[in-house]
């Protein structure tokens, strides 16, 4: 079989490489999978079930192949500010790294990152930048771009880990209450990609959180969110307060960060009601930034529960 | 540089402990309530297990020897040098910030040197500086370092000047006024709208701070950066001049400075010179004695004129003082007292 240059290019792009869902476009009816363990949590099983369900895939590997492509560098944006217990767990990250490698990503092309190396270490990760190992690093190692990235109310320098190393990002937040902005999940976790998150907490983070997620390098690289909710926190966050956590024993998976945050917010409100705590709106910290992220100026996703396909797996 | 280099960390002043390892910062009117392991809006003060720390004590990210006129102070030891320094951080986020690379960064994001108070004083003396100026970023956020350095400077005969936005609570301001010799406040505008939308702060606490500084007898000058279309109406200039006259008196110098497009306001032009001249004319007409046009080298309104005989008592060009026609704080020509700190 012979190829002309043009036909090879067409065949190469359209036929040889598996289709990859790059930066997800806001869907009319986004899916959010809520996978929960019935008994003891086996994180690997939970993740496989969630991924397979989300992509309606024939196998977990089939699901991962739809999200990454061999040769890419994949960043795992963890959330480690709250130290052990209140951060993305190394156990979940280890399983994801395993699946990424099975999907053809080289070990050294996987980067586990967050704002500071000391935060990563406090959550149980070991910093690693050398050899053919998985890289684990805080933003201070490569620093931030000198140029500002601007959208709406946000003007920030982006972490070079994101801009220079990552082709794709898998967002790994937690299901957690936040004392200022209401909840911290998919959208809020991207504060770890900028140099000045402290400037964006007034007015419960609205519209700052939505605006930060509109910055092209963030919006275009985040392909999937896997929100860890094995122990979720309904009050006292983002600091880890074990007395206000409960065993939700689950994971939330979505490509639409707004839809995921909407579902997560509802789960936290249900738990707060059960514990006879005021709603976040009554507490004066409703996460209005989620609605802003869905508005016509942002279109980062869907916040209307009636339009979200919530799948229990 | 490690993010938590121990030599720069000291317990913060002006905060309250709250349940569940939270703290409330009461240094500035923002009054951030901060969870464990989190920082305030300024980015340079951090809660660690319920104790609040400054991360920028002696953590100098920039230092220069500047003419005092560059701050600008026009009525404070004209022609003298100020050893000028800053750390990272700021408690507001002005869209027109000229120094955003340091003011809007966290301390670990900029290169810094360890320069404790006694060493700062020593460097000031070695460079024949009459004063130390806390400037460039926002000194309120490095309050502890500034206060300790001002004390060390006073003991050694070196004065202290503060260049600030004045967004500070009354108690720390009181302490500051006891320790420093002059304060220049950037009054960003005379409208709450501008403070809310452009500064990310509030006007009222700044006006309160101006009155408090004046009441406590610390030398005060005001700078207004005039931003085209945003704070340049005649009504605003008039309101400002009337307020200064009524609350601070006619002897407080007011500098109307030209805006250069920077940071998040690159879309706006330089302030037209006639706008600055109009601001000066309105303030002059209200009876303010010392009104200047800033960032326009060579302009006649860079000079200080005697409020009595109207002759030039301090002749300047850009930052350079060419002549001082004052004798013991009085005009050499008509003996009219000229407000300021002249020796």
Boltz contact constraints between the chains, C-beta under 6 A:
constraints:
  - contact:
      token1: [A, 81]
      token2: [B, 37]
      max_distance: 6.0
  - contact:
      token1: [A, 116]
      token2: [B, 3]
      max_distance: 6.0
  - contact:
      token1: [A, 140]
      token2: [B, 3]
      max_distance: 6.0
  - contact:
      token1: [A, 140]
      token2: [B, 108]
      max_distance: 6.0
  - contact:
      token1: [A, 155]
      token2: [B, 264]
      max_distance: 6.0
  - contact:
      token1: [A, 179]
      token2: [B, 35]
      max_distance: 6.0
  - contact:
      token1: [A, 195]
      token2: [B, 109]
      max_distance: 6.0
  - contact:
      token1: [A, 196]
      token2: [B, 104]
      max_distance: 6.0
  - contact:
      token1: [A, 198]
      token2: [B, 39]
      max_distance: 6.0
  - contact:
      token1: [A, 198]
      token2: [B, 41]
      max_distance: 6.0
  - contact:
      token1: [A, 198]
      token2: [B, 43]
      max_distance: 6.0
  - contact:
      token1: [A, 199]
      token2: [B, 93]
      max_distance: 6.0
  - contact:
      token1: [A, 236]
      token2: [B, 20]
      max_distance: 6.0
  - contact:
      token1: [A, 239]
      token2: [B, 35]
      max_distance: 6.0
  - contact:
      token1: [A, 239]
      token2: [B, 36]
      max_distance: 6.0
